[in-house]
Amino acid sequence: MTGNQPAQGPKHKQDLTRRKVVVAGGAAVAAVGVGGALAMTASADEATSTATASSTSSTAEVCYKLTSETTEGPYYIDADKIRRDITEDKEGIPLTLTLKVIDSETCKPISNAAVDVWHCDALGIYSGYESLSTGGGGTAPTDAPSGTPTDAPSGTPTGEPPSGAPSGGTGGGVHEEPTDDERYLRGTWKTDKQGRVTFKTIFPGWYRGRCVHIHTKVHVDGEWTDAGYEGGHACHTGQFFFDEESVLASAEVEPYSTSTTERTTLTEDTIYDQSGTQGGLLKLKYNKKNIAKGVVGSITVGVAPDETNDGT
């Protein structure tokens, strides 16, 4: 069944310095670290674009800039799916996402890290939060109200905003507890000896107030067990972004083309810091005449493994 979860359901743990994931059976964990056909070498061009010759006051060379930290957002679920293919049955343009995680100070790859990724579907809906998501598509409901209200509201609103209310264009907001059992387009996998990890997913859609993006967390100093990943801390919480050319091309393909949600552009987004690769902008490869065949995205993520950046 789509979005199946463990019998008792995932339980979000707000203390992100101790985290444990449970996955049915040990097969997925046993496969962690095995090279796949989707693995690919990080681009030398990308390395050049993010390299810097600056040195710290202690004369230690900094060869990569730290990748920008961002908010976790309200829809994070502590990892409950140890897998590289997070697509499930969601429709959309195939996306192969390859990440290389390195220590930004030493340039050495970070192996055995747990990398989480999660994002909305082609119409802006997040699994686990379908009733709270602000995306949408298709035609307007047939029972939509018409005409002009006969009496205008008066007075000052009282009480608290409803739980799960969108946070406008900030992309932030307090964490929300999941409202359903779906878990598509979410997953966690282990970096290999070269610090690389590859996910198979779909090109994300968009929702109100945000440009097209993918969320990520990098966890280190934990332990991989038969049950999943336990302990450690999040050294990076960030987001990956897509250039306007690719997003406009995707918008011509179904089901993206059926979206009725106004789109926020990359330059309008309040989370992306406009710094290119350092800010999480992906390097993308695809057939410019037919993006529907699939997209390959890659980026090197420079982190400070001794720091805690949980995005909350």
PyMOL commands that set and color helices and strands:
alter all, ss='L'
color gray80, all
select helices_A, chain A and resi 27-30+44-50+244-250+256-258+276-279+291-293
alter helices_A, ss='H'
color red, helices_A
select strands_A, chain A and resi 94-103+114-118+186-190+196-202+213-225+228-241+283-286+295-303
alter strands_A, ss='S'
color yellow, strands_A
deselect
rebuild
show_as cartoon
